[in-house]
Amino acid sequence: MTIIQAIILAIVEGLTEFLPISSTAHMKFTNPIIGVSSTPFSDLFEIVIQLFAILAVVVIYYKKFFDFSRLTFYTKLIIAMIPAVVFGILLKKHIDKALENLYFIAIVMIGGGIIFLFVDNWFKNPTITDERQVSNGAAFRIGCFQVLSILLPGFSRSGATIIGGMSQRLTRKAAAEFSFFLAVPTMLAASVKSFWDVHKEHPDVLSKDNASLLLISGIVTFFVSILVIRFFIGFLQKHGFKVWGYYRIVVGLVMLLLLWRGIL
């Protein structure tokens, strides 16, 4: 992997991780387009730059994450991540197989896009404007929605959890922020587990050159993620989900066309 390829992937990760358009789909299709083949290092690369995306959330919302006087905040995040952990362990083989099927991911992109066209009409008159108003039960139910992104690679973790939050009467802003908060423990656990698995099988994958590439790319992902998070909150409040639905449908159809023509 060259430095240019790494930076492109870092930008894609930063742009798509917290938008409801699926970073998984974008990364899986960007790799072959820019000539990056699947190797132990490319697998490790996708894991590590996710950690820098997580760091962006912690930095932006540092008052939440470092207010140790409010243990209920951490309790709700732990409760919300339980469904994803359970299903992630039980269905690992299914998940790995689905991640290899680009046709499946493209179809999920389109299906998710159709859903997002109607989400704003489904959940009206929200009453919860802040994470502190979310009950433990509501947190668990939001976590159940997160499972959709595990079972259906390409659906979008952020999209699923935001819809979950809106179903529990959270405003768009509150649902998006809770989705960002939940990303930290969920993605951290998944990334550490994946990092350990790759490093255990290929202990020499993290050479000095590879480490430098990861650091540069991680910094790019971090700053792009900060910009995206700040942009998305305001955009979602004003415009809702519909534009992301159209975007997903178009991208999904382009993916299918490229696969059908053998370009990918």
Protein Blocks (a to p, Z undefined) as FASTA:
>chain_A
ZZklmmmmmmmmmmmmmpcnhjmlmmmmmmmmnopacdfklmmmmmmmmmmmmmmmmmmm
mmmmmmmklmmlmmmmmmmmmmmmmmmmmmmmmmmmmmmmmklmmmmmmmmmmmmmmmmm
mmghifbfbfklpcfklmmmmmmmmmmmmmmghjbpklmmmmmmmmnopafklmmmmmmm
mmmmmmmmmmmmmmmmmmmmmmmlmcfklmmmmmmmmmmmmmmmmmmmmmmmmmmmmnom
mlmmmmmmmmmmmmmmmmmnomZZ
